[in-house]
Amino acid sequence: MARIYPHILLTVCFAILCHLVQGHMIDVPASKKECYFEDLHVNDKMTVTYQVGGGGHLDIDFWLTSPSGLAMGKHIKQSTGSISITAEQDGRHEYCFSNQMSTVVDKIVSFNVHGVIYVDDDADTVAPIEREIRTLANGLTAVKDEQEYIVIRERTHRNTAESTNARVKWWSVFQALVLFAVVGWQVYYLKSFFEVKRAF
């Protein structure tokens, strides 16, 4: 039974971690904002990381407020960012992505919300294996964030490469048409230059 206990504890902690880490991708329309909330208790920790994956200059406004309406973090016109807070009061903490600075272009935003429920870290109550599991869970969260960041960067670079490829293709077609037009004009001009005009 003693050997099964660490495996069960590890499985339960991993399930809790998967539940607490949430990844989302949203579309924020022009001149609008999208807001979400998390209910936290005192000393709970929350981290919101985000990245703009498409639209305009790849920037967005982001802020996070406490239940009393105080700003706990704010980013203006950023393409990527992260805000970590420790709840100072119980209640609904709201975070918003605003595209109100743009009147035409929608923005695609990918974001993750990580929550850590506060547990007193007394040496008497927390086993060493539980501490190691928490450290492992934090490391897994960091790896997941990095992987999602890489996926979004790859998508952005692929879109740029495809756009450049399309422009090069159409520029080549345009050059070919101009070349054929110039060749046709030269043949016509040289032909008319060597024609003998008949006198009536």
Summary of the structure (lengths in Angstrom):
residues: 200
radius of gyration: 29.5
end to end distance: 119.3
largest distance: 120.3
contacts: 505
relative contact order: 0.17
helix: 42%
strand: 32%
